[in-house]
């Protein structure tokens, strides 16, 4: 198998790493994968994950919610209920941060298309990118949304979007620095970039350690702390303007983590831990299970 072996840190370029833990792919294969940390800047990453050409089979399951839209099981039904609330919250955040009621929006990693459809109904001119052909077909069938394949990112004109969003997508992208550069190019000078990613410094991550479901190896290649996310933005010409917690993520992640631990009542234990983690994030947003980061371009002279 071709592996993505990291020799130099994508953030700082240094080559001194330390192994932090070994996590298991509980979702698909039960294979172990090491998570390493750059000693110089603290960036966490999954070492020796399958290369982009071979990662596809690690997504193959009818339970991969973002792609198949399954509602089987209590946890999945809860996920979809919370998603409706989050769609409204995301729309309000975008309107406030960019100052537009409608404009040009690109959603990368759109999954089955709920978010771009929601924004399209509110008057936005929407483009979407999704890797999975099955998910693109779902979006077309249910929302009449024509999502592009990932290669389309290189075809968009410079400064062609007012808003670019990546909801739990950046952690999957192999070509990390190239993606950041491209995002800068296609975003209008007054536009905003919105990125949501899991937070490995969260209360639930500290509680579950290597069993934390949001490590999700090997699908998650990168594990962004708040400090690292700000550094990546600065490296590529962005200014971090806002950070927001996603407290509901702690419930779903905790339930999955309890399932992976083979707890007798994963739903109840996950709800309890999720509530505790959610309270911790209210007191300190940097402890939230996932974080939303809003960036603006630092326009080059």
N, C-alpha and C positions, 0 to 999 in steps of 0.2 A: 504494500500500500504506500502511495505517495503521502508524505507527511509534511505539515507546515512546521518546520523547525526554526525557531526564532534565534538568530545569532546576535542580532543587535536590536536594542530597544526601539520600537517605533516612535516613542516619544522623545527620548533624549539622545539616542544613538550609542549609548554605552553598552558594554557586553558582559557585565558582571551580574549574574542572576543567582537567586537562591530559591530552592524549592520550599513552598509554603505548606502544601498539603497534596494528597492524592484524592481525587473525587471519582465516583463511579457514574457511568452513564446508565442511570436507573430507567431512563425512558425507553431505550431501544436495544442496547447490546450488552449491558453489564460490563463493558470494558473500563479499565481504570485509565485515568488521565491526570497528569501532574499539573498543578497550578504553580507558576513561578512568579517571582517578584524581581523587578529591576532594583538593585541595591542603590543605584544613584538617584532615581526619581520616584520609586515606589509603584510603578505601573505593574499591575497584575495581568497575567495572560495564561492561556492554556497552551502548554508545550506539546508539540508533536500531535496536534489535531489532524484529522484527515484533510488533505488538500481540497481545494474548491472543486476539483474534478470528481472527487469521491465522497464528498460530504452528504450528497443527496440521500443515500440510504439511511442516514441517521435521523432523517426527518420523516421516514415512512411509517406512519401509524395513523389509524382513524381517530386517535385521541389527540392529535396535534390541533388544538382548538383554533389557533389563529388561521389555520388553513382549511379545516374541514367543517367548522361551525357546529360541531357536535354539541348536543345538549344532554347527553347521557350522564347520569349521575348528579348528585346534589351539588358537588363542587363546580361542575361545569354550568349548571343552571344558575348558580350564584354568580359565576363569572359573567354570564350574559346580562344578568340584571345590573350588575355594577357597571358593565360596559355602557349601558344607556346613560347612566348618570355621568360617566366620564366623558362621553361624547359631548354633552352639553357643557361640561366644565372646560374641555379643550377648546371648544368654539369661543367661549367667553374669554379665555386666556388669549387666544390669538387676536380677537377683536381689540382687546385692551392694549396688547403689546405692540401691535403694528398700526393701530389707529385707523383701521379700515373695516368697514362693514362687509365689504366684498372686494375681491381682487383675484390675483393669480396665485394658485396654490399647487405645490407638488408634494405628494405624499409618497415616501419611499418605503417599500416593504409593506404594502397596503393590505396584505392578507386577503380576506374575502370582501373587502371594499366598504365596510360600514362607515369608516371615518370620512373618506372622500365623498361618499354618497350623502352623508349628513351635511357636509359643507356645501356640496353642490345644490342641495335643496334650499340653502340659505343664500344663494345667488353667487357663489364663488365659481370662477372658472378653474376647473380642477384637472390636473394630470396626476397619474398614479403609476408607480413601478412595483412590480411583484415578480419574484423569481418563479414561483410555483405555477405551472400551467393549469393545474386543477383549481387553484385559488383564483386565477384570472378568469377561468371559465365560470366559476361561481359568481364573481363580481359582474360579469357580463350578463349572466342569466337572471340574476336577482335584481340588479341595479342598473342594467344597461350601461355599465361602466367599462370602457375600453382601457384596461391597464396595460402598460408597456412592459416588455421584458427588460432586465437590468441593463442591457446594452444601450438602451435609449438614453441613459444618463449622459452619454458622451455626445448626443446629438442635439441637446437643447441649446438654444442661443444664450449668450452671455446676458446677465441681468434680466432674465425672462420671467422671474417669479418674485412675488412679494413675500411669500411665506414658503419655507421648505420644512417639512416635518418628517421625523424618523421616530416612530413610537416603538420602542424595544426592538430596534433594528441594528443600530451601530455596533452592538456587541457581536453580531453575526458576520460582519463584513471583513473579508480577508484583506482587501487592499485599502487599508485604513487611511494612510496619509493621502493617497491619491483621491479617495472619496472626499476628504475634507477640502482639498484643493478644488475639486470640481464643484462642491457646494458653494464655495466662495464665488466662483465664476458665474454660476447661474442665478445667484441671488441679487436682487436689486440693491442698490447702495443704501436704500432706506428700509430694506426688508429685514425679516427676522428668520433665524434658524432655531427650530424647536426640537430638542433631542430628549427622549426619555430612555433611561437605562437602569438596570438593577444596581443596587448600592451595596458593595461588599463590606462597608463599614456600618451597615444598619444593625439595629438591635437583633433582628431575627437571624441575620447572617452570623453574628457573634454567638448567638445561642446554638444554632445548628451546626456551625463549623463546616466540616467537609460534607455533611448531609444536607446543607442548604440547597433547596431545589433550584434556586436562581443561578447557581453556578452553571447548571445545565450543560456540562461538558458532553461531547466536544462541540455542540452547536454554538455555545457562547465561547468565542475565541478570546475576547477581551473583557476585563472586569474593571469598570471605571469607578474609582472613588471620586467624591466631589472635587478634591484638589487636582486630581489627574485630569478630570474633564475640563476644568478651567484652563489647565496648561495646554491641552490639545487645542482648545479654541484659540488661545493666544498665539500658539505656534503658527496657526494658519490664518491669522488676521482677523480674528473675532474677539469681541468684548463680551464677557458674560454679564448680562444685565439683571437676570432674575434666576432664582432657584425655588422650586416648589416640591413639597413632599407628595408622594402617592401612597397614602396610608392604607388604602384598601388592598394594595398588592400584598401586604404582610399577611392578610388572611389566606389568600389563595396559595401563596408560597409556603406558608406554615403548614397548611393542610397537605400539600404535596410532600413537604419534608417529613411530616409525621407518617405519611403513607410509605415513603422510602425507608423510614426507620422501622416499618412494620408494627406500628402502634396498634393497639387493640381498637381504639376509637379515634382514628385520625381526624375525622371531621371536628369532633368536640375539642380534642387537644389542639388542633390547628387553630380553631376559633379562639381558644383561650390565649394561645401564644400570639396570635395575630392582634388580639385586643391589647395585649401588653405592649407589643411592638408599636402599635398605632398610637398608644398614649405617649410612648417615648418619643415618637416623631413629632407629636404636638408640642412637646417641651423643647425639642431640639431637632429641627428639620433634617439635619445631616444624618440622623439616625433612621430615616425613613427607608423602607424596604426598596423602593425605587424613587428616583428623582427626575423631575423635569427641569431641563436647563434651557434658558432662552438666551440666544446670542444675537448681537448685531454686528455688522461688518465694521471694522476699522478701516475706513476708506483710505486707500493709498494716495499719497500726494502725486 
